[in-house]
Amino acid sequence: MSELSARERAIAALNKAEEDARSEFSSSRPVSVGSGSSSGGVPRRTASTGKSAFGASVKLSTETIDAVKAFVAPAAPAVGLLLLRVDEPETPGDDSVTLSEAGSHSCASGAEAADALAALDEPRFVLVGRSGRTEFAYVCGSKAARKLRMLYSTAKKDGAAQCRSALPSLGSVTHEWDEADARDQLDASAAAAARTAPAAAKPKATGRTAVTISGQHPVMSLFGNASSSTSTKKKIVIPPRGAY
């Protein structure tokens, strides 16, 4: 089995960190999203302990709903980005978290969009508009704080559902990107260069080689015209036990 690449190891470590963070929160209850419900949730502040616990509803602020509805994917090669952040409630006992607009970018190319996402120091939900279509992505850099990774990871499913409710044309797939993923997905030139890069030379497999005895074979010395440079291959056969 081949070893994992450095990128695969980094993604695996990120996923493990999120799972470890979730395990720290022992209490949970169903979370309401609109008129439905889900078993997921995001941390909230409890009045009794002040610690986070699962079980908060996810909603979009009025301004964010308007921004999501108004988002239009540009034609290629331009890329549009609408950033959303998760705001935890400040009021004790409040049972909801809010997705608020955290900025937008109108990028001339996928490379410029990838640079904008790589510069983020916190996780974000992002509406990505390209080639006339809009997609939902959870972007989390490798250096993001553990608590924020857990917060966004648990809110992504319900947050995406709220965005799709406001913008029905939003794609059904939820992407999860780190810096390298965003570069691969948005920067076509970088992805093409990676595909066309020459592969590292692999060492040739070693197998059995025939043994060549150089020099004149003793039998050939019986012939006067034998060349002294004659080379032969001699196969040595070991008889089985009890053959004689």
CORBELBEL-V7751 format. One record per pair of residues at least 24 apart in sequence whose ideal C-beta (glycine too) atoms are under 8 Angstrom apart, sorted by the first residue. I is the first residue (numbers start at 1). J is the second residue. Records with the same first field share a line. If there is no record, write none. Layout:
I: J, J
//
This chain:
7: 180
10: 142, 178
11: 178
14: 140, 142, 149, 178
17: 146, 149
18: 149, 150, 153
21: 146, 147, 149, 150
22: 150, 153, 154
25: 52, 53, 54
27: 53, 54, 55
28: 53, 54, 55
29: 54, 55
30: 55
31: 55, 56, 57, 58, 158
32: 57
33: 57, 58, 158, 161, 162
34: 161, 162, 165
38: 157, 158
40: 154, 155, 157, 158
41: 154, 155, 158
42: 86, 88, 97, 151, 154, 155, 158
43: 88, 147, 150, 151, 154
44: 88, 89, 94, 95, 96, 97
45: 88, 89, 90, 92, 94
46: 92, 93
47: 92, 93
52: 147
54: 154
55: 95
56: 89, 95, 96, 97
57: 95, 96, 97, 158
58: 96, 97, 98, 99, 155, 158, 159, 162
59: 96, 97, 98, 99, 162
60: 98, 99, 162, 163, 166
61: 98, 99, 100, 101
63: 100, 101
64: 98, 99, 100, 101
65: 166
67: 101, 104
68: 127, 163, 166, 167
69: 166, 167
71: 127, 129, 134, 167
72: 129
73: 129, 130, 131, 132, 133, 134
74: 106, 129, 130, 132
75: 131, 132
76: 130, 131, 132
77: 108, 109, 110
78: 106, 107, 108, 109, 130
79: 107, 109, 110, 112, 113, 128, 129, 130, 186
80: 104, 105, 106, 107, 127, 128, 129, 130
81: 105, 107, 113, 116, 117, 126, 127, 128, 129
82: 126, 127, 129
83: 120, 124, 125, 126
84: 124, 125, 126, 127, 159, 163
85: 122, 124, 125
86: 125, 151, 152, 155, 159
88: 151
97: 155
99: 125, 155, 159, 162, 163
109: 187
110: 186, 187, 188, 189
111: 186, 187, 189, 190
113: 182, 186, 187
114: 182, 183, 186, 187, 190
117: 177, 179, 182, 186
118: 179, 182, 183
122: 148
123: 148, 149, 151, 152
124: 152
125: 152, 155, 156, 159, 160, 163
127: 163, 167, 170
128: 175, 186
130: 186
133: 169, 171
134: 167, 169, 170, 171
135: 170, 171, 173, 175
136: 160, 163, 164, 170, 171, 173, 174, 175
137: 174, 175, 176, 177, 182
138: 174, 175, 176, 177
139: 177, 178, 182
140: 176, 177, 178
141: 178, 179
142: 178, 179
//
